[in-house]
Amino acid sequence: MKIKSIKSWTADLGNTKPYTIAFKTVDEVNNVFVEISLDNGVEGIGAGNPSEYVTGESFASCAEALQEKNILFLIGRDIRELHQLTFEVWQKFPKNPAARAALDIALYDAFTKYLNVPLVKYLGQKIQSLPTSNTIGIKSVEETLKEAQEYGERGFKVLKVKLGKDLSEDIERLVKLREKFGKKFVIRIDANQGYTFDQTIQFYQKTKHLDVELIEQPLPAKAVNETKKLPEEIKKIIAADESLLSPTDALELVQPPVATGIFNIKLMKCGGISQALKIADIAAHKNVELFWGCNDESIVSITAALHVAFSCANTKYIDLDGSLDLARDVVKGGFILKDGMMHCADKPGLGVEKI
């Protein structure tokens, strides 16, 4: 079954809740989309949203990579050669992981629609559902408590709190969360590379009684050797994020002593489903747990991440809230969300429909 046509376009999906993290404020959500059409009329869709601060890929360079002249090589190719096609995409766009992800996702969507099976079933579904965390940006204590209350009223039971600007304020926010809500929420934190080695230890010691589930990327991305020197009890609950962009990074992180007990995999960092599965395999061989994250993304790529996450037995955590505060989207459907629990829809491919 041949690829008949392929096109790309961009859209600002908007953000109903602008938020601040350690290095920027997010108030718009630019995504690039790819649509692949097969001879039989089947269409596959993919989406990308780069994080320039993390991967060096700007939105402009992502959109440029997906210009028609650069993706015509896929026209006329047999979608049944899926793995060869994703390999060629990986080779062709080495510096554009979000562009690769958009193409990669579209290829997987088209192929599994051609097979008439959900993507997660094709990959081998291991997990039926998990609770996603909902993210609170860097805010005052009062604003943090207010947003937590709102998420609780919407049925969410897991919070991921962005920290990393001021250690004492960070600790105060968590203390106040526990004081107000008790054990109502599971609490995860993301320091976005904001701590030093000593601050990471200090944070852990001063918040251990607050039952923080995991600590995402407290040290700078390049400080892998420092991370490896942290006490084992701390490393066990640290999730590598910005330090994990590729299977090569995964191999470095698991070289003894293993740097972290958790890998945060994002399709936009690694370049899509095919590369994410390689990282997941490396983690499985070293008993590293998986935590699937996202940028601010369309339902398209969030759904893709969910399908891949649920195909991996070592997936323990998901943070796939990136489409929940969009002002609009180009598709509907995909995943099912109820009381903070995410499920894959039982439809071919990603199960998304264009609006």
Secondary structure, DSSP 8 states (H G I E B T S, - for coil): -BEEEEEEEEEE--BSS-EE-SS-EE---EEEEEEEEETTS-EEEEEE---HHHHS--HHHHHHHTSHHHHGGGTT-BGGGHHHHHHHHHHH-TT-HHHHHHHHHHHHHHHHHHHTSBHHHHH----SEEEB-EEE-S--HHHHHHHHHHHHHTT--EEEEE--S-HHHHHHHHHHHHHHHTTSSEEEEE-TT---HHHHHHHHHHHGGGTEEEEE--S-TT-HHHHHTS-HHHHTTEEE-TT-SSHHHHHHHHSSS-S-SEEEE-HHHHTSHHHHHHHHHHHHHTT-EEEE---S--HHHHHHHHHHHTT-TTEEEE---TTTTBS--SEEESEEEETTEEEE-SSSBT-EEE-
